[in-house]
Amino acid sequence: MSEFDRVLAGLHAEGRQVDRSQTLFGAYAVAAEPYPHQIDSVHRMLTAPTCRWLLADEVGLGKTVQAIMVMKGLAASRTKPLAVALTVPEDLVAQWEEELLCRGDVVAPESGEAGEIRGNILIRLLRPSKLLNGEKIAAGKIDLLLVDEFTKLQVQVRRELISAAKTIPNVIAMTATPALHLAANRRELLALLEPEAAEEANVTDTDILKILRNRENEGRAESGDGIVDVARERLLTSSFGMYRRIIRTVRADYPGVLPRRRYQPIRVKPTDGDVARAQATRKYVEAAKRTGLDLRGEALLQVGGRSPQSLRERLSTLKRTNDELRVASRGIDASLRDEWGDAKLDALIDHLRSLQERRPEMRVVVVAEDNPTTDYLREAIEKLTDIKVARKRRTVGASEELESQVTFLKEALDDFISGEARILVAADAAKEGHNLQFADEIIFFALPWSPTDIQQWIGRIDRLGAKNIASGRSIAITPIVTEGSIEDNILSVLEGTGVFEKSEVFDEADWVEISKAIEAAVSGKEGASWALASLEAAELGKHFDEWATDSQFSLASRSQVAIERFQGLKSRKYAIPLAVSGSQRNWFGDRERGLGLLIKLARQDYLDVRNQKDAGQKFKTVWYKQKPAEGAVLIAEIDGRSSSHRQAYIAKRADLECPPRPSVTESDGRARKLSFLDHGSALHDGLTHFFGMLAPPSNLQTEFVIEYPIGHPALMWEGQSLLLSWSRVDVPAQFVDEIGSIFDPVGDETKPEQDARLSVLRHAVTHAQADQRWLADRCPSELLFATVSVGETGVQAVSAVSAASAILNPFHENDAARFVSRRRKLPTDGNAKAAKDLTKADIQKQGGGIVRRYLSNIRKSLNNRLFEVEADMRAHLRSLAASAESSSLKDQNFEFNRAAARGATLHIELAQRAWEMRLERLNSVEKRVESSTRLTKSGDFWVSPRRKADD
């Protein structure tokens, strides 16, 4: 690379470092399109006084992505690696592993296995099965606990997590089914989020809900009798509300972001074959009941309703231990040997043909539920419609073993994901652990009898992240049943629950009751009927949100706040000056353009970057243009031994496939891990660090003579010299470093006293980190630029936006500027000194404006911050006081109890001091920012633009 290109690359690398601060420590840098509610929720979680939250967004709103964003933000805001523990139900493990790798560039080995620090993150998976078998959670070594579907975990696992969460400083729980209308669930979730309230409840033998109601009363007293405006109410909620740490985003708040559901059931008249098969299957079930055969009759009836092929395969396993059973089984066999006639299949083929004519690009998921039906449908569809079909079969027998299939699901769906196959026929292995949001319709050829299964199937396509599809799209949900059949009755019951048309996800216990009512009606159980099942379905969810009325502070919609925050980000300027692309500024796009310029500069002479494609996935590979010399400094993640070590990456979100791929295969057949190039990616961070170090020094005496292609904006100053000066603005406060040794353990203290010191120290560090993130959000780093031209008319200030953006981008169309020479600008040059005086004055003026903006941001939010922190302080100290009182009531004749009492007393004293230090720090932050903010990493160079000689 030329010296000029290296200087430019160094500046762009510096811009990436500043951009990291402006993206809330890289939290917004995940491999996913950002949405307003996600940006707002992540901002709340990372800048709050405490990071302990329940993400209870409705299904499909991207809770996993938000959790990864928070994890990345926490990791990047600290020097030591972030130790993360992840606990999820067993059937979600594979999905989480894929999401972490594809979107966060981290791998989650199981507990006990060696892990790798990536993006300053060390994450391990804590399987529920291992916790059930006695594995303990090393809470003292964990910085962040991630828990998905907490309420679906086993009781013992939930208790272990609640106990560990008392010590773990940051907790993010996620569920679309919080079931907070159940008081037991509320107590457990709130104990996870509010450990101080849980401890107070425990030592005083009081319900945690009562403890939190008392806290709300305290908060309501803060408002007095006056009118409370929206902002004040929101502050009281975040400080005292029972549900202050619950984020619940619903689809209705963001119309157009998620797809609209279009429910279109197809009921068809049965053929003679349909009737014969249903009657023959029912006769066998009745015969089995009369003869005392142990048979799940409803399961056989369900198989019979799926497809003739499914019933045929089940027939071979039916018992024929007496004459009545033998006659009944022969009846099923006869119904299958005659002309089948399948009204559902006819309807499916007609529907698919119609879709093919109207919208040939549509992709459709057909639910078959079992392997025989999957094979039956695939053969029929390809034969009768000439549409290519992908299929996902169940490859194990027992449904409880299906989790092992999720890992291999993606490979089986490649044709469907790429669009080569427009139809996916799938058994039940596909309903969990994968996202198919690019599909346009789901057809229930085989109707699951469980509302939960229906919900999971629809959730595969009804979610965020569909690529190249406009917002406001609709998805079709199409069950196909024969009139008068069991499935027809079941469909009517399911329609009453609203499961097809609504996105609400109710508690699993409610769904179980509906399933039991359906099975009772199917089996003809005494007292059961389809009418009673429908009545129970209509009652579902009526009390689902009553939990919210238990609080004096409502969970108000934040959609307007979220949209304003999102638009504010979108309209901000990227760290490096860039010419506006299009009619409006788009910060999200500019970030990718800025990174693209760095890569483009590097590939001039240093990196070999090649465009590649694997099926529908576009990507690039990168290695060195020449094999590095032995001992040369290398880019982290790019091994210099041979080009076989090249890395594959994507740098634009528009290029992400849906769902994203963890790996790609090059034309030579070699598979490579696919990285998304942004903050936290080892490849991204290695590239930016390397080119930041590679930049040569430049100063006021450095002048580059550069030839630009015709049309390049830098030629506006042809024949002149341009001085480009820059400086970085940072707030140098490092709160964690200021804690000191006051809380360090003392050698002659008892274990309770040492534990108290360690607990307070951990709280103090966690709080300092939280305040540091809040301050960084209020006062993000900035790069300031100033430019001056020197020509025949003398020294003139020019717009930094136009001049700096021209200099920092040496490319025009398909051509690049050419470095001619570097020459020394004489310090005795009077024009040079005058030019420097102008740029210096300009940058100082800009810096003054930045500091004023910082101070304004702090003043707008400091009082609220102090209010929230003081509320947390009172709750924490009240909890410690309750613990101390409990300790003092124990028999003090025993040294163990006396030591515990001393430890509790010391805990209060140290905690009081820690909270006082925090309040002192916040109260002084405005003065500190005003006095300590400095211009750093300043630099200058001259550019003498010329027209390219060959032009």
N, C-alpha and C positions, 0 to 999 in steps of 0.2 A: 504494500500500500504506500502511496505517496505520503509525504509528511502532512500535506494539506488534508488528505482523506483521513489520516489518523487523528488529526486535530478535530475534524468534524465528527468522526466516530466517537471520540472521547466525549465531546459535548453531548451527543445523543445518548451515550451511556450515562452521563450525569443526569440527563433529562429523565431517563428511566428510574434512577434513584429518587429523584424528586417526585416522579409520578407515583412511586410506591407510597410515599407519604400522602399523596392526594387521593389515593384509592383506599384510604383507611387501612394503611399497612398492607396493601395488596389484597384486601378481603374481596374486592370486586373483580379479582383477576381469575376467577374459576372458568372452566371451559363450558360456559353456558351463556345464553342470551340473558341479559339482566331484565328484570321486571320491577315496576315501581314498588310493589309490596315487599319484594325481597330486599331491595336496597334499603327501604325504610326499616324493616325488621332487623336486618343485620346491623344497621347503624344504631338502633336502639340497644341491641344486645352488647355491642362492643363499646359503646360510650357510656353505658349506665354505671352507676357507682358499684354495682355488683353484677357479675355475669352468671346468673342462674335463671334459666328460662324453660318454659314449656312451649314448644311450637305446636299448636293445635290447629293449624290451617286445615281447611277442607282438603279432601283427597285431590291429588294432581297439581297442587300449587307449589311444589318444589321445596319441600321441607329438607330433603337430603342436601340439595344444593346450598340452602341457607346455612345448614350446619357446617358444611365444608368451608363456606365463606368465613364463618366465625372462627373456625379452627385455624385457617390461614392467617386471619387478622391477629389472633392471639399469639400465634407463633412468630410472626414478623415483628411484633411490638416488644419482643424480649430478646435478650442475648443468649440465654441458655435454651437448649432444645425444649419444645413443648411436649411433655409426656401425656399421651392421650390413651384412654381406655374406651373401647367401643363394645357395647353389649346390645345385641339385637336378637329377636327370635331366630331359631335355627333356619327357618325357611327363607329368611331375608339376608342371610350371610353372603351368599354369592352375589346378590344384587348390590349390596353395600361394597363388597370388594371391588366390583367393576366400577361403581360410581366413584369411589375413592381414587382408583387408578386413572380413570378417564378424565375426571373433572378436577381432581386435586393433586395428581402426580405423586400419590403416596400409596404404599403397600402396607396392608395390615396383617402381619403374621400373628399366629395365635400366641396367647400368653405362654411364656416359657421358652419361646423360640427367639433366636437372634433377630433383631430388627435393624433397619437401616434408617438413618436420619436423612430425610429429604425435605427441603424447604423449611428446615429447622423444626421438623415434626418427627416424633418417634411415636407411632401408634401401634397398639396391640389389641387384638380381639379377645374379649372375655366371653367365651361361649357359655350360655346358660347351663348346658349339660355338665360342664366342668365345675361350675359353681354348685350345682346340685350334688356333685360327687365330692364336695368338700374343699375345692380350691378356694383360697382366700384372696381377697382384693387388697393389694398393697396400696391402700388409699394415700399414705404419706408420700408416695413416690409418683402420684398422678396429679397432673395439673388441670386436665379437662376430662370430664366424663360425658360421653355421648351415649344416649339410650334411646333406641327406637321402639315404639309400641310397648311402652312400659307396662300398660295395663294388661297386655297379653302374655307377659312373662309369668313364670310360676311364682307362687306366694313366697317360697324360700328365697328365690332370686331377687324378688322385689325388696324383701327385708334386708338382704345383703347389700343391695345398692343404696337403700336409704341410710343404712349404717355407715357405709363408705362415704356417702355424699356429705356427711357432717364434716369430714376432713378435707375433701377435694374442693378446691377453691372455685372452680368454674364447672357448671353443669348445664348441659343442653339436653332436654328430653323432647321427644317427638312422638306425636300420635295424631292420626286423623279421627280416632275414636277415644277421646278422653273419658267419656262416660262419667262426666262430673255430676250427673244427676244422681249417681249412686254415692251416698255419703262416704262409704268405705274407700272408694276410688279417690274422692276429694282429699280425704285425710292422707292417703299415701302419697299422692302427687304433691300436696302442699308440704308434707314432711321432707320430700326430696328437694323442694325449692326453697323452703324456709326452715333451715336447720335450727336457727335460734328459737323460733316459735315451737318447733317440735321438741327441743330440749326443755323449754319452759313447761310445755304440756306434760312431758314425761315426769319431771321431778315434782310437779305440783299435782299430778294425777288429774289433769284437766283436759278436756277435749281440745285438740288443736284448733278446731273451728271456733270454739269459744275464745281462745287466745287471740285469734285473728279478728274476731268480731270486736273484742275489746280494743284492739289496735285501731280498727276503723272508727270506733267511738272517739278515740283520742284524736284521730285525724279530722273527724267532723267537727270536733270542738275547736280545732285550729281555725276553721272557717268562720266561726262565730255565727251570728244570726243574719249576717248580710248576704246579699246576692253574690253567688259565685259564678264567675264567667267561665267560658269553656276552657281557657288556658289554665286557670286556677284549679278547676275541677280535674283536669288532666294531671296537674302536679300533685294534688291530694291523692289521686288514684295511684300514681306511681310511687308515692311515699308510704301510704297507709292501706291501700286497697287489699282485700283478701286475695284477689286474683291479679295483683299488680305485675306478677312475673309470668302471666299467661298471655301469649300472643295468638289470637284467633282470627285469621283472615278468612272471609267467606267470599264465594264467587260473586255474589250479588253486589259486592263493593266494587268490582272491576268488570263491568259488563264489556264484552268484546275481547277480553284477554284470553279467556278459556272458551272452548267450543260450546255451541248450543246443542243440546240433545234433541234429536228428532225421533220420537218413538213411533214406529209403524209396524204393529203386529200383523202377521199374515195368518189367518185361520182358514183352513181348507177342508172341504168335505172329504171324508175318508174313502178310500177305495175298498173293494171287497177284500183285498188282501190285508189292508190295515185292520179291518174289523175282525177278520179271521185270526190274525196273529194276536190281537188284544184279547179276544175271547179265549183262545187256547192258552195263553199265558195266565189269565185270571183263573181258569179251571185248574191248572197245575198248582197255583198258589192255594186255592181252596182245598184241593186234595191233600196237599202237604199239611195244612192246618188240621184237617179232620183226622189224619193218620199220625199226628204228633211229630212230624218231621221238623227238625230244627232248621228252619229256612227263613232268611230275611226276605219275606215276600215282597216288601216294597222295593227292595233292590232289584229283584227279578223283573218286577213290573217296569221299573225305570229303564232297565236294559232293553226290555221289549219295546219300549216307546222310542228308543234311539234310532235303530235301523234294523232291517231284516238280517244283515250280516252280523251285527252284534248279538242278536238273539240266537242265530245259528251257532256261533261259537260258544255261547253260554249253554246251549242245549246239550253239548257233549259232556258237561260237568254235572248235569242234573241227575239226582238219584232215582233209581227205578226199583226200590226194594219191596214193593208190593204191587198187586194187580192194578189198583186204582192209580198209582203213580205211573205205572207203565202205560196205561191207557192215556193218561193226561199228557205224558211226554210224546207219545205217538201223535197226539193231536197237534202239538207244537210243530213236530216234524212235518206233518201233512200241510200245515198252513204255510210252511216255508218251501215245500216242494212244488206246491201249486204256483201258478203265475203270481209273482210277488205283488206287483202294483204298489207303488209308494207315492202317496199324494204329496208328502212333504218334499220328496226328492223332485217331483215334477215342478212344484212351486219354486223350489230353490233354483232349478235350472232356468225356469222362465224369468225369475228375478235377476239372475246373473246375466242372462242374455240382454235383458232390458238395460241393465247398467252398462254393459259393454257397448251398446249402441249409443247411449246418451253421454256417458262419461268413461271412455275407454282407459283413461289414466287412473281411475279410482283403484284403491287397494282395500281389500275386504278380508276380514277375519271371520272364518266360519267355525263355530264351536261344535266339535264332534264328541268331545268328552272321553271316548275310549278309542283304542287302536282299531278294532274292526270297523267302526263307523268312519274313522279317519281314512282308512284305506278304501272303503266303499265309496266315500264321497270324492276322494281325489280321482279315482278311476273314472267315475261317472262324469265329473265336471270336465276333465280334460277330453274325454271322449265326445261329450255332447255340446261343449261350448268352444272348444279349441282355444282355451285360456290356460296358460301355464300356471300350475298350482305347486306351492311349497307345502310341506306338511311337517307337523311336529307330533310324533308318536310318543306314547308313554312306553319307556323301555324297561320298566320294572313292574312287578305285579301289584304290590301293595301301595295304596295311596300315601301311606305315611312315609314311604321311601322316596317320594317324588322330589324332595329337596335336593337329592343327589343329581337330579336331572337339570336343575337350573343352570349349573355351571356350563353345561354343553348346549344350552338352548340357543345361544347366539349363533354358534356355528351352524346349527340346523336351520336357522332362519335366514341365512345369508342371501338367498335368492329373493326372499320377500323384502328384506331390509333394503337391498340394492334397487328394488323395483323391477328386477327381471321377471319375477313371478308376481302377478297382481292379486292372487288369492292365497291365503294361508288357511289350510284346514288343520285344526289343532285339537289334540287331546288335552286332558286337564293339566298336563305338565306345563302348559304355557300360561296358565292363569295367574301364576305368582312369579315374582322375581325378575320380571322383565317389562320393558316399556315399549309400546307399539303406537306411540302418539302420531305417527305418520299415516296411520290407517284412517279411512273415511267412514267405514261401516263395520259393525259387528253383527253377524247373523247367528242366532241361536238355533241351529238345526236340531241339536240335542239340548233340551232345556234342563239346566241344573235345577234340582228341587230345593237347593239351599239358597236363601237370599244372599248369604255371605259370598257364595260362589258367583252369583250374578254380579254382585258388586265388584268383586275382584276382576272379573272378566271385563266389565265396562271400564274399570279403572286402568286397564292396559292401554286404552286408546284415548280416554277422556282426561288429558293432562297437558301441562305446558311442554313446550319444546319442539313442536312440529316444525320442521325446516321448510323454508320457502313457501309457507302457507300463510295467507293473510289472516290478520286477527278478525274475529267475528265469524269464523267458519262454523259449520255445523257438522255433527256426526250423526249417522243413522244407527238406530238400535232396532233390530228386526228379529223378533222371535217367530218361528214357524211351528204351528201346532195343528193337529187335526181336530175338527169340531167334535165335541162330545167325549173326547179322550181324557184320560187322567191328566195329561199335560195341559189340556185346555182348562180344566178346573184349577190346576196349580197356577197357570198363568194368570187367571182371574184373581187368585189370592195375592200373588206377587204384585200385580198391578195396583192392588189396594195399598201396598206398602209404599208405593212411589219409587221403588228401587230403580226402575227403568228411566224415570224422568228427572229425579232429583239427585243432587250430588251429596246430600247429607249422609254421613256414615254413622249409623247408630251402634250402640253397644252390642257386642257379640251375644250377650245373654238374651237381649231382645230378639235377635235373629234366631237363636236356638228355640225360643218359645214358638215362633212362627213355623220353624221347621218341624217341631213336634206336632203342631196342629195339623200341618200338611200330611205327615206320616200317619197320624191317627185317622184322618179322613180317608186316606188311600187304603188303609188296612181295614176300614169299617169298624173301628173300635167303638164300643158302646158309649153313647153320649157324644161322639164326635160327628161332625158334618162339615161339608164345604161352606155352609152358611156361617157356622161358628168360626171357622178358620178365616173367612173373609172379614168377619167382625173384628177379630183380634188383629188382623193386618191393618184395618182402618184406624185402630187405636194406637198403632206404633208411632213413637216419636212425639206424642202429644205433650209429654212431660220432659222431653229431652233437654230443653234449655232452661228448665225451672231453676237449675243451680245458680244461674246468674242473678236471680232475684234474692239470693241469700246474702248478697253484698250490697252495701250502701253506695258503692261506686261502680258504675256500669263500665263494661268494656266497649267504649264508643268506637265507631268506625274511624280509621285513620286514613281512609282512601285519599282525602283531599291533601293531607299532610304528605302522604307518600308520593302522590303525583307531583306536588310542588318540589319535593326534594329531588325526584327523578329529573324533572325538567331543569332544575338548577344545576345538576351535574351535567346534563346534556349540553347546556349552553356555556359551560365554563371552557376556558382555554387550556389546551394541552401544555405541558411543562416547557416544551420547545416551540418557538414560533413556527406556525405552519400556515400557508396560504389557505384561506377558507375554500373547502371543496363543496360545491353545490350552493344552494341559495341560503342555507342555514348552517350554523356551526353544530357539529355533533361530536362531543367530547369522546364518546365511546368509540366512534369511528376514527377520530384523530389519534387516539392512543395506539390503534393498530397501524395507522399510517406512519406514526413516529417510529414505531418499532421496525416497520418495513423499510424505512430510510436507513436505519442502522444496519440492517441485514444487506441492503443494496450496496451500501458503502463497503461493507466487509467483503462482499463477493467480487468487488472490482479486481483485487489482486490477492486476496488472502483466503477466502473461503470458496469452495466449490459447492454451489447450491443448485440442485436439480429438481425440476418439477416431475412428479410421479403421480400415478393413479392406480388404485386397487379397487376394481369394480367401480362403484360410484364415488369412492372416497378420494378426493384430491389431497395431496400432501407434498411435502418437499423433503429432500434429504440433504444433509450438510456434512462435509468433511473439508480437509485442507486442500488448497489448490496444488500444493506441493508437499511431499512428505517432510514433516518437520525434522530439522537436524537434531542429532542426539544432544540431549541436555537442554533443548529449547523449552521455553515456557509454553505450556499447552492450555487450551480451553478446557475447563472442567466439563466432564461428560463426553468429550470428543477425544477418543484414544488415537494417538498419532502413529501407531504401528503400521496400519494399512487402511486402505479405503473401505475394507470390509467392516470397519468399525463406525461407518457413517451413521448419523442419527436421523430419524424420521420425525417430522414435526408439522404442525398446523399453526399458523399465526393469525388466522381470521376466523371469527365465530361463524361467519357465513359458510365456511368450508366444513364445519363440524357436521358429521352425519348424525342422523337421528334414528336410533340412539347412537352416542359416540362410540368409537372403536378404541379398544385398548392397544391394538396392534394392527399392522398392515403387512402385506406381502409385496415385495418388489417384483419386477419383471423376471429377475433371476431365481425367483422362488424362495428367497430368503425372507423370513418373517422378522419384523422389527417392532419394538415398542414405539407407540405413537405418542409424542408429547404435544401438549398445547402450550405454545410459547407465551408465557406471561409470568408475572411475579409468583415466586414459589416453585416454579418449574426449575429443576436443576439445570437444564440446558439453557433456559433464558437467563437465569442468574449467573451462570458461568460465562455466557457470552458478554453480558453487560459488564461484569467485573473485569474480564480480560481486556475489552476495548477501552474501558476506563483507565486501566493501567498502561495500555499500549500508547496512549496519546503522548506526543512529545511536548516538552514545555514550550510555551509561547508567551510573548510579552509585547510591550509597546514598540520594540525594535524589530519585531518579526513582520515581514511583508511577503505575502504569497502573490506571485504573478500567475493568474489563472485564465485560460482560454475557455470561453463558454460557447455552446452551440447557438446558432441564430434562434431568436425567440425566447431565450432564457431571460428571466426578469432581471438578473444581475447586470445585463448589458445596458440597463438604464443609466448606469454609472460608468460606462465605458470611457476611458481616458481620465478617470479620476481614481483616487485612492479612497477606499472605505475602511474606516476603523470600526471593528466590532469589539465591544467590551461586554463582559458579563460578570455577574456575582450571584451567589446563592444566599438566600435568606433562611436561617434556621433559628428555632427557639432552643437554646442549649440545655434547658432544664432536664435533669435526669433524676426523677423522684426516688427511684429505688436505691440509687447510690447514696441518698441522704439519710437513710434509715439509721445507719450507724450500728453500734454494738450493744445498745441498751437492752435488747431482748435476747442476746446470746445466752446460752445455758451457763450456769455457774457450777463449778465442779462439786461443791459440798452440799448441793441441794438434793432434796429427795426427788424420786421420780415424778410424783404429781407436780412438783414445782418446776422441774425441767420440762415436763409436758406442757405446762401452762406457758412457759417462755416460748417453746417451739410453736405452739398454737398461735400465740399473739404475733410472733415473727412472721408466720406464714400469712396471717391476715393482713399485717402491715405491708408486706411485699405485694400481695394481691391487690390491695387498695391503691398502693402507689402505681402499680401497672395500670389499673383502671383509670386513675386520674391522668396518667401520662397519655393514654389513648384519647381521653376526653380533650385534653389540651392540644394534642396533635390534630384532632378534628377541628378544633377552633382556630388553630394556627398552623396550617399545613406548610411545608417547605415550599419555596418559590425560587425559580431561576429568573433573574432580571437581565434584560439585554438593552443596550444602547448603541446607536450607530451614528457616525458622522462621516460626511464626504469632504474630501479636500481636492479642489481642482483649480481651474483658472479663476473662478469667482471667489476663491478663498475657502474658508471653513464653514460648513453648513450642517446643522443637525438634520437628520432624515428619520423617517418613521422606522422604528425598530421592527414593527410588524412586517413591513414590506421588504426592507433591506436585509434584516436578519433571516427572515424566512427564505429569501433568495440565496443568501450565502450558505445557509445550512442545508440547502437542497441543491446539490450540483447537477441534478438531472433535469433534462427537458425532453419530453416525449421518449424516444428510444435512444437518446444520445446522452453522454456525460461530459462534464467539464474536464479539461485537461490541465494537469499541474505542469507549469513551465519552469518555475524556479522559486527559490526562497532567497530573499535578499534582506540585508540589514538596513533598518530605518535609523538614520542618524539621530541621536538624542539631542543634537543641537538644532534640529529642524524646528523652527518656531511654529509652523503649522501643526506639527505632530503634537507639540505641547498644548497648543490651543484646543486641538481635537480631543486630547485626553481630558482636558479640563471640562469640556462639554459633556463627554460620556460619563465622567465621574459625577458631575453635578446631576445629570439625568438619573443615573442609577441611585444616587443618594435620595433624590426626590421620590423615585419609585419606592425605595426602601422605606422612606418615611410614611408613604401612603399605605404600604403593607402593614407596618407596625400599628398605624391608626386603625386599620381594619381588624387586626388581631385584637386590639384592645376593645374595639366595639363588639366583636364577637364574644369576648369574655364577659363584658358588662351585661350583655343581653341574657346570658345563661348562668352566670355565677351564682346569683341569689337562689335560683332553682336548684343548682347543684348542692349548695350548702344546705338547703331545706331537706333534700333527699338524704344527704349524708347524715344530718342530725337525726332524722327519723330512724335510719338504720342504727345509729349509735345508741339511741334510747332502747330500741328493741334488743340489741345485743347485750347491753349492760343489764337490762332487766332479766334476760335469760341467765346471765352469769350470776346475778344476785340470787335468783331462785335456786340455782345449783349450789351456791355457797350456803344458803340457808338449809338446804337439804342435807349437805355434808355436816353442818354444825349440829344437827339433830341426832346424828348417829352416836353411838356409845364412844365417848372420848377417852375411855379407859384403854382402848386399843390404839397402839401407835399407828397402825395402818389408817384408822379413821382420822386421827389427829393430823397425819401427813396429808390426807385428802383435803381436810379442812384448810390447812395452810396453803395447799396448792390452789384451792378455789379462791381464797382471799388474794393471793398473789396474782391470779388470773385477772381478777377485777382491777387491781391496781395497774397492771401492765396494759390491759385493754383500754382503761381510761386514758392512760398516757398516749397510747397509739392513736386513739380517736382525736385527742387534743392536737397531736402532731399533724394529723390529716387536715383538721379544720384550719390550723395555722398555715399549713401549706397552701390550701385553697384561698384563704383570705389574703395571702401575699402574692398570689399568682399574677395579678395584674401589674403590680409594681415590678415583679421579677421579669416579666415579659418586656416591659417598657425599658428596663435597664440592661437586660442581658441579650436581647435580640441583636444579632450582628450580621454583617455582610461577610461571607466566607467564600473560599474557593474562587477568587476573582481571577480574571484573565483578560488578555487583549490580543488581537492580531489585526494586521492590515491585509486587505485584498485589493489587488489592482486588476480589475476585470478587462479582458480583451476578447475580441471576436476570434473564433477558431480560424486558424490559417487556411485550412482546407475548405472553409465555408466562403 
